[in-house]
Amino acid sequence: MNRFQSIKLFTVFVIGFTFLQACQNTTETSNFKEQEHPNITKLKGQSAEFTPEIIQLNESVYVAVGYDGSNASMVVGEDGVVIIDALRALGAAEKVAEEFQKISSKPVKAIIYTHGHEDHTGGASAFVGYNKNVKVIAREGFKEELQEHSPVEPILKRRNGRQFGRDLPAEDVINRGVGPGNTSADRVGEGYIEPNILFKDVKTLRLAGIDFELHAANGETNDELFVWIPSLKTLFTGDNYYKSFPNLYAIRGSQYRDVKAWGESIQKMSTYPVEFLVPGHTRPLTGQALVHRNLKNYSTAILSVYQQTIDAMNKGYTLQQTVDEVKLADSLINQPNLQEFYGSVPWGVRSVFLHYVGWFDGNPTNLSPLSSIQESKHMIALAGGEAKIYEQMKTALDKGDYQWGLQLSDYLLQSDFEKQKVIETKIKLLRALAAQQINAPARNYYLSYAYELENKQKEEL
Protein backbone atom coordinates (compact mmCIF):
# COMPACT_ATOMS: atom_id res chain seq x y z
CA MET A 1 0.00 0.00 0.00
CA ASN A 2 1.50 3.36 -1.03
CA ARG A 3 1.36 6.57 0.95
CA PHE A 4 -1.54 7.97 -1.08
CA GLN A 5 -3.63 4.85 -0.47
CA SER A 6 -2.85 4.99 3.26
CA ILE A 7 -3.97 8.62 3.50
CA LYS A 8 -7.10 7.84 1.48
CA LEU A 9 -7.96 4.88 3.72
CA PHE A 10 -7.36 6.95 6.86
CA THR A 11 -9.57 9.74 5.50
CA VAL A 12 -12.38 7.30 4.77
CA PHE A 13 -12.03 5.91 8.30
CA VAL A 14 -12.18 9.36 9.90
CA ILE A 15 -15.20 10.36 7.82
CA GLY A 16 -16.96 7.10 8.64
CA PHE A 17 -16.19 7.37 12.34
CA THR A 18 -17.37 11.00 12.40
CA PHE A 19 -20.58 10.00 10.60
CA LEU A 20 -21.24 7.21 13.10
CA GLN A 21 -20.59 9.58 15.98
CA ALA A 22 -22.95 12.12 14.45
CA CYS A 23 -25.63 9.47 14.01
CA GLN A 24 -25.13 8.34 17.60
CA ASN A 25 -25.26 11.90 18.90
CA THR A 26 -28.37 12.59 16.81
CA THR A 27 -30.01 9.47 18.20
CA GLU A 28 -29.02 10.41 21.73
CA THR A 29 -30.34 13.95 21.25
CA SER A 30 -33.54 12.61 19.75
CA ASN A 31 -33.98 10.16 22.62
CA PHE A 32 -33.22 12.93 25.09
CA LYS A 33 -35.89 15.17 23.59
CA GLU A 34 -38.42 12.38 23.63
CA GLN A 35 -37.51 11.27 27.13
CA GLU A 36 -40.48 11.32 29.48
CA HIS A 37 -40.34 13.81 32.35
CA PRO A 38 -40.08 12.08 35.77
CA ASN A 39 -43.24 13.86 36.90
CA ILE A 40 -45.22 12.28 34.06
CA THR A 41 -43.83 8.87 35.02
CA LYS A 42 -45.03 9.44 38.60
CA LEU A 43 -48.44 10.59 37.41
CA LYS A 44 -48.77 7.49 35.26
CA GLY A 45 -47.92 5.37 38.31
CA GLN A 46 -50.85 6.94 40.16
CA SER A 47 -53.19 5.26 37.65
CA ALA A 48 -52.73 1.99 39.54
CA GLU A 49 -55.00 3.51 42.20
CA PHE A 50 -57.95 3.33 39.80
CA THR A 51 -57.75 -0.25 38.55
CA PRO A 52 -61.42 -1.39 38.49
CA GLU A 53 -61.98 -3.77 41.38
CA ILE A 54 -64.40 -4.66 44.17
CA ILE A 55 -62.20 -4.72 47.27
CA GLN A 56 -63.32 -6.60 50.38
CA LEU A 57 -61.93 -4.91 53.48
CA ASN A 58 -63.47 -7.10 56.18
CA GLU A 59 -66.47 -9.37 56.75
CA SER A 60 -68.93 -6.56 55.96
CA VAL A 61 -67.33 -3.79 53.87
CA TYR A 62 -66.81 -3.83 50.09
CA VAL A 63 -65.41 -0.91 48.07
CA ALA A 64 -65.84 -0.41 44.33
CA VAL A 65 -62.75 1.36 42.96
CA GLY A 66 -62.12 2.51 39.39
CA TYR A 67 -65.60 2.01 37.92
CA ASP A 68 -66.13 5.77 37.79
CA GLY A 69 -64.31 8.88 39.01
CA SER A 70 -64.95 8.12 42.69
CA ASN A 71 -65.54 5.18 45.03
CA ALA A 72 -68.81 3.55 46.10
CA SER A 73 -69.01 1.26 49.13
CA MET A 74 -71.38 -1.37 50.47
CA VAL A 75 -71.73 -2.33 54.12
CA VAL A 76 -73.50 -5.66 54.58
CA GLY A 77 -75.64 -5.89 57.72
CA GLU A 78 -78.02 -8.40 59.27
CA ASP A 79 -81.09 -7.72 57.16
CA GLY A 80 -79.85 -5.36 54.47
CA VAL A 81 -76.99 -3.29 53.10
CA VAL A 82 -75.96 0.36 53.33
CA ILE A 83 -74.45 2.19 50.35
CA ILE A 84 -71.95 4.97 50.99
CA ASP A 85 -71.61 7.27 47.95
CA ALA A 86 -73.12 6.44 44.58
CA LEU A 87 -70.75 7.46 41.73
CA ARG A 88 -71.50 10.02 38.98
CA ALA A 89 -72.95 8.17 35.99
CA LEU A 90 -75.98 5.96 36.33
CA GLY A 91 -74.48 3.52 33.82
CA ALA A 92 -71.35 3.05 35.94
CA ALA A 93 -73.43 2.74 39.11
CA GLU A 94 -75.54 -0.02 37.53
CA LYS A 95 -72.39 -2.06 36.87
CA VAL A 96 -71.27 -1.67 40.49
CA ALA A 97 -74.75 -2.45 41.80
CA GLU A 98 -74.70 -5.66 39.75
CA GLU A 99 -71.36 -6.64 41.31
CA PHE A 100 -72.62 -5.81 44.80
CA GLN A 101 -75.71 -7.96 44.17
CA LYS A 102 -73.43 -10.95 43.50
CA ILE A 103 -71.99 -10.46 46.98
CA SER A 104 -75.26 -9.79 48.80
CA SER A 105 -78.85 -9.81 47.58
CA LYS A 106 -80.10 -8.16 50.76
CA PRO A 107 -82.14 -4.99 50.22
CA VAL A 108 -80.60 -1.53 50.43
CA LYS A 109 -81.68 0.04 53.74
CA ALA A 110 -79.91 3.38 53.34
CA ILE A 111 -77.68 5.52 51.13
CA ILE A 112 -75.25 7.91 52.80
CA TYR A 113 -73.81 10.79 50.79
CA THR A 114 -70.47 11.99 52.18
CA HIS A 115 -71.00 15.30 50.32
CA GLY A 116 -72.92 16.81 47.45
CA HIS A 117 -70.54 16.60 44.49
CA GLU A 118 -72.17 14.89 41.54
CA ASP A 119 -69.48 12.21 41.28
CA HIS A 120 -70.72 10.84 44.64
CA THR A 121 -74.46 11.20 44.12
CA GLY A 122 -75.40 10.78 40.45
CA GLY A 123 -75.97 7.02 40.37
CA ALA A 124 -77.98 6.44 43.55
CA SER A 125 -81.08 4.93 41.96
CA ALA A 126 -79.04 2.03 40.55
CA PHE A 127 -78.59 0.68 44.08
CA VAL A 128 -82.11 1.25 45.32
CA GLY A 129 -84.14 -0.63 42.73
CA TYR A 130 -87.89 -0.43 43.44
CA ASN A 131 -87.49 0.16 47.17
CA LYS A 132 -89.15 3.49 47.97
CA ASN A 133 -88.48 3.34 51.71
CA VAL A 134 -84.72 3.77 51.59
CA LYS A 135 -83.19 6.31 53.95
CA VAL A 136 -81.05 8.83 52.02
CA ILE A 137 -78.83 10.67 54.47
CA ALA A 138 -76.72 13.82 54.14
CA ARG A 139 -75.70 16.97 56.03
CA GLU A 140 -77.68 20.18 56.23
CA GLY A 141 -76.70 22.58 53.47
CA PHE A 142 -76.29 19.66 51.10
CA LYS A 143 -75.30 20.74 47.55
CA GLU A 144 -75.85 24.44 48.30
CA GLU A 145 -72.41 25.55 47.05
CA LEU A 146 -72.37 23.64 43.76
CA GLN A 147 -71.63 25.37 40.43
CA GLU A 148 -75.19 24.97 39.16
CA HIS A 149 -76.28 27.37 41.91
CA SER A 150 -73.69 29.98 40.89
CA PRO A 151 -74.39 33.10 38.77
CA VAL A 152 -71.14 32.31 36.90
CA GLU A 153 -72.05 28.69 36.11
CA PRO A 154 -71.16 28.99 32.37
CA ILE A 155 -67.48 29.79 33.01
CA LEU A 156 -67.26 27.34 35.90
CA LYS A 157 -68.57 24.61 33.61
CA ARG A 158 -66.01 25.45 30.94
CA ARG A 159 -63.16 25.51 33.46
CA ASN A 160 -64.41 22.24 34.96
CA GLY A 161 -64.06 20.63 31.53
CA ARG A 162 -60.49 21.90 31.24
CA GLN A 163 -59.49 20.73 34.72
CA PHE A 164 -60.70 17.20 34.08
CA GLY A 165 -59.62 17.13 30.42
CA ARG A 166 -63.11 16.09 29.35
CA ASP A 167 -62.58 17.14 25.72
CA LEU A 168 -59.02 15.88 25.32
CA PRO A 169 -58.22 13.14 22.81
CA ALA A 170 -57.83 9.75 24.47
CA GLU A 171 -54.11 9.62 23.68
CA ASP A 172 -53.51 12.80 25.69
CA VAL A 173 -55.24 11.56 28.82
CA ILE A 174 -53.29 10.01 31.72
CA ASN A 175 -55.61 10.36 34.70
CA ARG A 176 -57.28 13.02 36.84
CA GLY A 177 -54.99 12.72 39.82
CA VAL A 178 -57.50 10.96 42.05
CA GLY A 179 -59.56 9.25 39.37
CA PRO A 180 -59.28 7.58 35.97
CA GLY A 181 -58.65 9.81 32.97
CA ASN A 182 -61.86 8.78 31.24
CA THR A 183 -65.08 8.09 33.11
CA SER A 184 -68.53 6.97 32.07
CA ALA A 185 -70.79 9.48 30.31
CA ASP A 186 -73.74 7.07 30.48
CA ARG A 187 -76.65 9.07 32.00
CA VAL A 188 -74.52 11.32 34.20
CA GLY A 189 -76.41 12.43 37.31
CA GLU A 190 -79.67 10.81 36.23
CA GLY A 191 -79.76 8.46 39.21
CA TYR A 192 -79.62 11.18 41.86
CA ILE A 193 -82.09 10.82 44.75
CA GLU A 194 -82.64 13.73 47.13
CA PRO A 195 -81.84 13.15 50.82
CA ASN A 196 -84.81 12.55 53.12
CA ILE A 197 -82.76 12.71 56.35
CA LEU A 198 -80.51 15.68 57.14
CA PHE A 199 -78.43 16.35 60.25
CA LYS A 200 -76.34 19.22 61.55
CA ASP A 201 -73.35 18.09 63.65
CA VAL A 202 -73.39 14.43 64.70
CA LYS A 203 -75.89 11.67 64.03
CA THR A 204 -75.83 8.12 65.36
CA LEU A 205 -78.23 5.56 63.96
CA ARG A 206 -78.63 1.82 63.54
CA LEU A 207 -78.89 0.62 59.96
CA ALA A 208 -79.22 -3.04 58.90
CA GLY A 209 -78.32 -4.04 62.47
CA ILE A 210 -75.07 -2.00 62.51
CA ASP A 211 -74.37 1.18 64.50
CA PHE A 212 -73.18 4.11 62.36
CA GLU A 213 -71.77 7.46 63.49
CA LEU A 214 -71.99 10.38 61.06
CA HIS A 215 -69.88 13.46 61.81
CA ALA A 216 -69.95 16.88 60.13
CA ALA A 217 -66.45 17.51 58.81
CA ASN A 218 -65.88 20.67 56.77
CA GLY A 219 -63.10 20.38 54.23
CA GLU A 220 -63.29 19.94 50.48
CA THR A 221 -66.91 21.02 50.82
CA ASN A 222 -68.94 22.64 53.55
CA ASP A 223 -71.46 19.78 53.45
CA GLU A 224 -68.82 17.07 53.99
CA LEU A 225 -69.21 14.29 56.57
CA PHE A 226 -67.29 11.22 57.62
CA VAL A 227 -68.75 7.85 58.57
CA TRP A 228 -67.38 5.83 61.50
CA ILE A 229 -68.51 2.25 62.16
CA PRO A 230 -67.06 1.32 65.60
CA SER A 231 -67.85 -2.41 65.43
CA LEU A 232 -66.00 -2.73 62.12
CA LYS A 233 -63.28 -0.18 62.92
CA THR A 234 -63.96 1.29 59.48
CA LEU A 235 -63.84 4.98 58.55
CA PHE A 236 -65.22 6.55 55.36
CA THR A 237 -63.55 9.94 54.81
CA GLY A 238 -65.43 11.28 51.80
CA ASP A 239 -63.24 13.67 49.81
CA ASN A 240 -61.41 15.03 52.84
CA TYR A 241 -58.80 12.32 52.27
CA TYR A 242 -57.41 10.57 49.20
CA LYS A 243 -53.93 9.56 48.06
CA SER A 244 -52.69 12.97 46.90
CA PHE A 245 -51.96 16.36 48.39
CA PRO A 246 -55.48 17.71 48.92
CA ASN A 247 -57.13 20.04 46.46
CA LEU A 248 -57.38 22.99 48.84
CA TYR A 249 -58.45 25.07 45.86
CA ALA A 250 -59.94 23.74 42.62
CA ILE A 251 -58.68 25.57 39.51
CA ARG A 252 -62.09 25.04 37.90
CA GLY A 253 -63.26 27.69 40.38
CA SER A 254 -64.82 27.04 43.77
CA GLN A 255 -65.98 28.79 46.89
CA TYR A 256 -63.45 28.96 49.72
CA ARG A 257 -62.65 25.55 51.13
CA ASP A 258 -62.07 26.01 54.84
CA VAL A 259 -58.43 24.90 54.99
CA LYS A 260 -58.09 25.14 58.77
CA ALA A 261 -61.32 23.18 59.33
CA TRP A 262 -60.16 20.62 56.76
CA GLY A 263 -56.94 19.95 58.67
CA GLU A 264 -58.83 19.75 61.95
CA SER A 265 -61.37 17.31 60.45
CA ILE A 266 -58.54 14.95 59.47
CA GLN A 267 -56.95 15.48 62.87
CA LYS A 268 -60.19 14.32 64.50
CA MET A 269 -60.35 11.23 62.26
CA SER A 270 -56.80 10.29 63.30
CA THR A 271 -57.94 9.88 66.93
CA TYR A 272 -60.18 6.91 66.09
CA PRO A 273 -58.84 3.32 66.27
CA VAL A 274 -59.27 2.88 62.52
CA GLU A 275 -58.25 -0.43 60.97
CA PHE A 276 -59.85 0.20 57.57
CA LEU A 277 -59.95 3.57 55.84
CA VAL A 278 -62.09 4.23 52.76
CA PRO A 279 -61.30 7.46 50.88
CA GLY A 280 -63.67 9.15 48.46
CA HIS A 281 -61.11 8.48 45.70
CA THR A 282 -58.12 6.10 45.39
CA ARG A 283 -57.76 2.71 47.05
CA PRO A 284 -58.62 1.96 50.69
CA LEU A 285 -56.01 1.47 53.41
CA THR A 286 -55.74 -1.40 55.88
CA GLY A 287 -53.83 -1.51 59.16
CA GLN A 288 -54.08 0.81 62.15
CA ALA A 289 -50.48 2.02 62.03
CA LEU A 290 -50.62 2.81 58.30
CA VAL A 291 -53.98 4.55 58.56
CA HIS A 292 -52.88 6.63 61.55
CA ARG A 293 -49.61 7.65 59.87
CA ASN A 294 -51.39 8.73 56.68
CA LEU A 295 -54.08 10.71 58.47
CA LYS A 296 -51.51 12.32 60.75
CA ASN A 297 -49.19 13.53 57.99
CA TYR A 298 -52.22 14.69 55.98
CA SER A 299 -53.56 16.89 58.76
CA THR A 300 -50.06 18.14 59.58
CA ALA A 301 -49.48 19.16 55.95
CA ILE A 302 -52.82 20.98 55.62
CA LEU A 303 -52.47 22.86 58.92
CA SER A 304 -48.84 23.70 58.15
CA VAL A 305 -49.77 25.30 54.82
CA TYR A 306 -52.54 27.22 56.56
CA GLN A 307 -50.37 28.47 59.45
CA GLN A 308 -47.38 29.37 57.26
CA THR A 309 -49.70 31.40 55.04
CA ILE A 310 -51.19 33.26 58.02
CA ASP A 311 -47.72 33.95 59.45
CA ALA A 312 -46.42 35.32 56.13
CA MET A 313 -49.50 37.51 55.74
CA ASN A 314 -49.01 38.96 59.21
CA LYS A 315 -45.43 39.86 58.26
CA GLY A 316 -46.87 41.98 55.48
CA TYR A 317 -45.89 39.71 52.63
CA THR A 318 -47.62 40.21 49.31
CA LEU A 319 -49.53 37.35 47.71
CA GLN A 320 -46.63 36.21 45.53
CA GLN A 321 -44.13 36.57 48.37
CA THR A 322 -46.38 34.39 50.51
CA VAL A 323 -46.65 31.77 47.77
CA ASP A 324 -42.84 31.79 47.47
CA GLU A 325 -42.43 31.43 51.23
CA VAL A 326 -44.72 28.50 52.07
CA LYS A 327 -43.22 25.02 51.73
CA LEU A 328 -43.92 21.55 53.08
CA ALA A 329 -41.38 20.26 55.58
CA ASP A 330 -38.78 17.76 54.34
CA SER A 331 -40.46 15.08 56.46
CA LEU A 332 -43.70 15.55 54.50
CA ILE A 333 -42.73 16.46 50.96
CA ASN A 334 -41.83 12.92 49.88
CA GLN A 335 -44.70 11.12 51.60
CA PRO A 336 -46.55 8.94 49.03
CA ASN A 337 -49.96 10.33 50.04
CA LEU A 338 -48.85 13.96 49.74
CA GLN A 339 -47.64 14.02 46.14
CA GLU A 340 -49.29 16.85 44.19
CA PHE A 341 -51.25 14.62 41.80
CA TYR A 342 -54.47 16.58 42.43
CA GLY A 343 -53.93 19.49 44.81
CA SER A 344 -51.10 22.02 44.93
CA VAL A 345 -49.46 23.86 47.85
CA PRO A 346 -49.30 27.23 45.98
CA TRP A 347 -52.98 26.99 45.00
CA GLY A 348 -53.89 26.43 48.65
CA VAL A 349 -51.77 29.38 49.76
CA ARG A 350 -53.45 31.70 47.25
CA SER A 351 -56.87 30.54 48.39
CA VAL A 352 -56.17 31.22 52.07
CA PHE A 353 -54.61 34.61 51.31
CA LEU A 354 -57.52 35.84 49.20
CA HIS A 355 -60.08 34.47 51.66
CA TYR A 356 -58.75 36.58 54.51
CA VAL A 357 -57.81 39.84 52.79
CA GLY A 358 -59.46 39.76 49.36
CA TRP A 359 -57.86 40.87 46.09
CA PHE A 360 -55.61 43.65 47.48
CA ASP A 361 -52.32 42.15 48.68
CA GLY A 362 -51.11 45.23 50.59
CA ASN A 363 -48.69 46.51 47.94
CA PRO A 364 -49.80 50.06 46.92
CA THR A 365 -48.52 49.38 43.40
CA ASN A 366 -51.45 47.03 43.01
CA LEU A 367 -54.18 49.44 44.14
CA SER A 368 -54.77 50.80 40.63
CA PRO A 369 -52.69 48.70 38.24
CA LEU A 370 -52.39 49.46 34.54
CA SER A 371 -54.81 47.72 32.24
CA SER A 372 -53.42 44.63 30.54
CA ILE A 373 -53.21 46.54 27.25
CA GLN A 374 -51.36 49.48 28.83
CA GLU A 375 -48.92 47.20 30.62
CA SER A 376 -48.27 45.26 27.42
CA LYS A 377 -47.52 48.45 25.46
CA HIS A 378 -45.01 49.58 28.09
CA MET A 379 -43.32 46.17 28.30
CA ILE A 380 -43.08 45.94 24.50
CA ALA A 381 -41.60 49.43 24.32
CA LEU A 382 -39.16 48.62 27.12
CA ALA A 383 -38.00 45.51 25.26
CA GLY A 384 -37.45 47.48 22.06
CA GLY A 385 -40.58 46.49 20.17
CA GLU A 386 -42.77 43.50 19.35
CA ALA A 387 -40.06 41.76 17.32
CA LYS A 388 -37.73 41.71 20.33
CA ILE A 389 -40.42 40.30 22.61
CA TYR A 390 -41.27 37.74 19.93
CA GLU A 391 -37.63 36.60 19.72
CA GLN A 392 -37.41 36.40 23.50
CA MET A 393 -40.56 34.29 23.56
CA LYS A 394 -39.11 31.85 21.01
CA THR A 395 -35.81 31.75 22.92
CA ALA A 396 -37.70 30.93 26.12
CA LEU A 397 -39.36 28.01 24.31
CA ASP A 398 -36.02 26.73 23.01
CA LYS A 399 -34.32 27.06 26.42
CA GLY A 400 -37.14 25.43 28.37
CA ASP A 401 -38.14 28.66 30.17
CA TYR A 402 -41.77 27.90 29.39
CA GLN A 403 -43.55 30.00 32.02
CA TRP A 404 -41.63 33.10 31.01
CA GLY A 405 -42.39 32.43 27.37
CA LEU A 406 -46.08 32.05 28.22
CA GLN A 407 -46.14 35.40 29.99
CA LEU A 408 -44.39 37.06 27.06
CA SER A 409 -46.97 35.58 24.68
CA ASP A 410 -49.74 37.33 26.63
CA TYR A 411 -48.03 40.70 26.10
CA LEU A 412 -47.83 40.11 22.37
CA LEU A 413 -51.43 38.94 22.13
CA GLN A 414 -52.50 42.39 23.30
CA SER A 415 -51.07 43.72 20.03
CA ASP A 416 -51.61 42.68 16.40
CA PHE A 417 -48.03 41.53 15.88
CA GLU A 418 -47.79 38.14 14.08
CA LYS A 419 -50.88 36.96 15.95
CA GLN A 420 -51.08 33.51 14.38
CA LYS A 421 -47.40 32.81 14.98
CA VAL A 422 -47.65 34.01 18.57
CA ILE A 423 -50.64 31.72 19.17
CA GLU A 424 -48.77 28.81 17.61
CA THR A 425 -45.84 29.44 19.96
CA LYS A 426 -48.18 29.78 22.93
CA ILE A 427 -49.68 26.39 22.08
CA LYS A 428 -46.19 24.87 22.07
CA LEU A 429 -45.45 26.50 25.44
CA LEU A 430 -48.67 25.15 26.95
CA ARG A 431 -47.89 21.65 25.70
CA ALA A 432 -44.32 21.89 27.00
CA LEU A 433 -45.56 22.87 30.46
CA ALA A 434 -48.10 20.04 30.40
CA ALA A 435 -45.28 17.57 29.67
CA GLN A 436 -43.65 18.47 33.01
CA GLN A 437 -46.66 18.28 35.32
CA ILE A 438 -47.15 15.84 38.16
CA ASN A 439 -50.45 17.62 38.86
CA ALA A 440 -53.22 16.15 36.69
CA PRO A 441 -55.60 19.16 36.78
CA ALA A 442 -52.78 21.52 35.75
CA ARG A 443 -51.70 19.16 32.95
CA ASN A 444 -55.27 18.78 31.72
CA TYR A 445 -55.85 22.54 31.86
CA TYR A 446 -52.72 23.37 29.82
CA LEU A 447 -53.58 20.78 27.17
CA SER A 448 -57.27 21.70 27.03
CA TYR A 449 -56.45 25.36 26.56
CA ALA A 450 -53.94 24.49 23.82
CA TYR A 451 -56.65 22.55 21.96
CA GLU A 452 -59.07 25.45 22.32
CA LEU A 453 -56.53 27.81 20.76
CA GLU A 454 -55.89 25.34 17.93
CA ASN A 455 -59.58 24.98 17.21
CA LYS A 456 -60.07 28.74 17.26
CA GLN A 457 -57.22 29.14 14.76
CA LYS A 458 -58.85 26.61 12.42
CA GLU A 459 -62.17 28.45 12.60
CA GLU A 460 -60.52 31.75 11.72
CA LEU A 461 -58.66 30.36 8.70
Residue pairs with C-beta under 8 A, 6 or more apart in sequence:
1 9
37 435
37 436
39 436
39 437
39 438
40 174
40 435
40 436
40 437
40 438
42 339
42 341
42 438
43 174
43 175
43 177
43 341
43 437
43 438
43 439
43 440
43 443
44 174
44 175
46 175
46 177
46 243
46 244
46 339
46 341
46 440
47 174
47 175
47 180
47 181
49 65
49 178
49 243
49 281
49 282
49 283
50 65
50 66
50 175
50 179
50 180
50 282
51 65
51 66
52 65
52 66
52 67
53 64
53 65
53 66
54 62
54 63
54 64
54 65
54 96
54 99
54 100
54 103
55 62
55 63
55 64
55 65
55 283
55 284
56 62
57 63
57 234
57 276
57 278
57 284
57 286
58 232
58 234
58 275
58 276
59 232
60 75
60 76
60 77
60 210
60 232
61 73
61 74
61 75
61 76
61 229
61 232
61 234
61 276
61 278
62 73
62 74
62 76
62 100
62 103
63 71
63 72
63 73
63 278
63 284
64 71
64 72
64 73
64 74
64 87
64 96
64 99
64 100
65 71
65 282
65 283
65 284
66 180
67 87
67 92
67 95
67 96
67 184
68 87
68 88
68 89
68 92
68 93
68 96
68 119
68 123
68 179
68 180
68 183
68 184
69 87
69 88
69 119
69 176
69 179
69 180
69 183
69 281
70 85
70 87
70 88
70 119
70 120
70 179
70 239
70 280
70 281
71 85
71 278
71 279
71 280
71 281
71 282
71 284
72 83
72 84
72 85
72 86
72 87
72 93
72 96
72 123
72 127
73 83
73 84
73 85
73 236
73 278
74 81
74 82
74 83
74 84
74 100
74 103
74 104
75 81
75 82
75 83
75 84
75 208
75 210
75 229
75 232
75 234
76 103
76 104
76 106
76 208
77 106
77 109
77 207
77 208
77 209
77 210
78 208
78 209
78 210
79 106
79 107
79 109
79 208
79 209
80 106
80 107
80 108
80 109
80 207
80 208
81 100
81 104
81 106
81 107
81 108
81 109
81 208
82 108
82 109
82 110
82 111
82 112
82 207
82 208
82 210
82 212
83 100
83 108
83 110
83 111
83 112
83 124
83 127
84 111
84 112
84 114
84 227
84 236
84 278
85 112
85 113
85 114
85 120
85 121
85 236
85 238
85 280
86 93
86 111
86 113
86 120
86 121
86 122
86 123
86 124
86 126
86 127
86 191
87 93
87 96
87 119
87 120
87 122
87 123
88 118
88 119
88 120
88 121
88 122
88 123
88 183
88 184
88 188
88 189
89 122
89 123
89 183
89 184
89 185
89 186
89 187
89 188
89 189
90 122
90 123
90 125
90 126
90 186
90 187
90 188
90 189
90 190
90 191
91 123
91 184
91 186
91 187
92 123
92 183
92 184
92 186
93 122
93 123
93 124
93 125
93 126
93 127
93 191
94 123
94 126
96 123
96 126
96 127
97 126
97 127
100 127
106 208
107 129
107 131
108 127
108 128
108 129
108 131
108 134
109 134
109 135
109 207
109 208
110 134
110 135
110 136
110 137
110 207
110 208
111 124
111 127
111 128
111 134
111 135
111 136
111 137
111 193
112 137
112 138
112 212
112 214
112 225
112 227
112 236
113 120
113 121
113 136
113 137
113 138
113 142
113 195
114 120
114 224
114 225
114 226
114 227
114 236
114 237
114 238
114 239
114 280
115 138
115 139
115 142
115 220
115 221
115 223
115 224
115 225
115 238
115 239
115 280
116 138
116 142
116 143
116 144
116 145
116 146
116 221
116 223
117 146
117 221
117 239
118 146
118 188
118 189
118 192
119 179
120 238
120 239
120 280
121 143
121 189
121 192
122 188
122 189
122 190
122 191
122 192
123 191
123 192
124 136
124 191
124 192
124 193
125 190
125 191
125 192
125 193
126 191
128 134
128 193
134 193
135 196
135 197
135 207
136 193
136 194
136 195
136 196
136 197
137 195
137 197
137 198
137 199
137 203
137 205
137 214
138 195
138 197
138 198
138 223
138 225
139 198
139 199
139 200
139 216
139 223
139 224
139 225
140 198
140 199
140 200
140 223
141 222
141 223
142 195
142 198
142 223
143 149
143 223
144 222
144 223
145 221
145 222
145 223
145 254
145 255
147 153
147 156
147 157
147 160
147 252
147 253
150 156
152 253
155 253
156 252
156 253
159 251
159 252
159 253
159 445
160 166
160 252
160 253
161 167
161 448
162 252
162 444
162 445
162 448
162 449
163 250
163 251
163 252
163 441
163 444
163 445
164 176
164 252
164 441
164 444
165 172
165 173
165 176
165 181
165 440
165 443
165 444
165 447
165 448
167 448
167 451
168 444
168 447
168 448
168 451
170 182
172 447
173 181
173 182
173 444
174 181
174 440
174 443
175 181
175 440
176 342
176 440
176 441
176 444
177 244
177 341
177 342
177 439
177 440
177 441
178 242
178 243
178 244
178 281
178 282
178 341
178 342
178 440
179 281
199 214
199 216
200 216
201 215
201 216
202 213
202 214
202 215
202 216
203 213
203 214
204 211
204 212
204 213
204 214
205 211
205 212
205 214
206 212
210 229
210 231
210 232
211 229
211 230
211 231
212 227
212 228
212 229
213 227
213 228
213 229
213 230
214 225
214 226
214 227
214 228
215 225
215 226
215 228
215 268
216 224
216 225
217 224
217 225
217 226
217 238
217 240
217 265
217 268
217 269
218 224
218 258
218 261
218 262
218 265
219 238
219 239
219 240
219 246
219 257
219 258
219 261
219 262
219 265
219 266
220 238
220 239
220 240
220 246
220 247
220 257
220 262
221 239
221 257
222 255
222 258
224 238
224 239
224 240
224 265
225 238
226 235
226 236
226 237
226 238
226 240
226 265
226 269
227 235
227 236
228 234
228 235
228 236
228 272
229 235
232 276
233 273
233 274
233 275
233 276
233 288
234 274
234 275
234 276
234 277
234 278
235 269
235 272
235 274
235 276
235 277
235 278
235 291
236 278
237 266
237 269
237 277
237 278
237 279
237 280
238 280
239 279
239 280
239 281
240 246
240 262
240 265
240 266
240 269
240 280
241 266
241 269
241 277
241 279
241 280
241 294
241 295
241 298
242 279
242 280
242 281
242 282
242 342
243 279
243 281
243 282
243 283
243 336
243 337
243 341
244 282
244 337
244 338
244 339
244 340
244 341
244 342
244 343
245 301
245 338
245 339
245 340
245 341
245 342
245 343
245 344
245 345
246 262
246 298
246 302
246 342
246 343
246 348
247 257
247 342
247 343
247 344
247 347
247 441
248 257
248 259
248 262
248 302
248 305
248 343
248 347
248 348
248 351
248 352
249 257
249 343
249 344
249 347
249 348
249 350
249 351
250 257
250 441
251 347
251 441
251 442
251 445
252 441
256 351
256 355
257 351
259 302
259 305
259 306
259 348
259 351
259 352
260 303
260 306
262 302
263 299
263 300
263 302
263 303
263 306
264 299
264 303
266 295
266 298
266 299
266 302
267 295
267 299
267 303
269 295
270 292
270 295
270 296
270 299
273 288
274 288
274 291
274 292
274 295
275 286
275 287
275 288
275 291
276 284
276 285
276 286
276 291
277 284
277 285
277 286
277 291
277 294
277 295
278 284
279 285
285 291
285 294
294 337
297 332
297 335
297 337
297 338
298 337
298 338
300 332
301 328
301 332
301 335
301 338
302 348
304 328
304 329
304 332
305 326
305 328
305 345
305 348
305 349
305 352
306 348
306 352
308 325
308 326
308 327
308 349
309 322
309 326
309 348
309 349
309 352
309 353
310 352
310 356
312 321
312 322
312 325
312 326
313 322
313 353
313 356
313 357
316 362
317 325
318 361
318 362
318 363
318 366
319 350
319 353
319 354
319 361
320 361
322 349
322 353
323 346
323 349
323 350
323 353
326 345
326 346
326 349
327 333
327 345
328 338
328 345
332 338
339 438
340 438
340 439
341 438
341 439
341 440
342 439
342 440
342 441
343 439
344 439
344 442
353 361
360 366
360 367
369 375
370 378
372 410
372 414
373 414
375 411
376 410
376 411
376 412
376 414
376 415
377 414
377 415
379 389
379 411
380 386
380 389
380 411
380 412
380 415
383 389
383 392
386 412
386 415
386 417
386 418
387 417
389 408
389 411
389 412
390 412
390 417
390 418
390 421
390 422
392 408
393 405
393 408
393 409
393 412
393 422
393 425
394 405
394 425
395 401
396 402
396 404
396 405
396 408
396 429
397 405
397 425
397 428
397 429
397 432
400 432
402 429
402 432
402 433
402 436
403 433
405 425
405 429
406 426
406 429
406 430
406 433
409 422
409 423
409 425
409 426
409 429
412 418
412 422
413 419
413 422
413 423
413 426
420 457
423 453
423 457
424 457
426 453
427 450
427 453
427 454
430 446
430 447
430 449
430 450
430 453
431 446
431 447
431 450
433 446
434 442
434 443
434 446
434 447
434 450
437 443
437 446
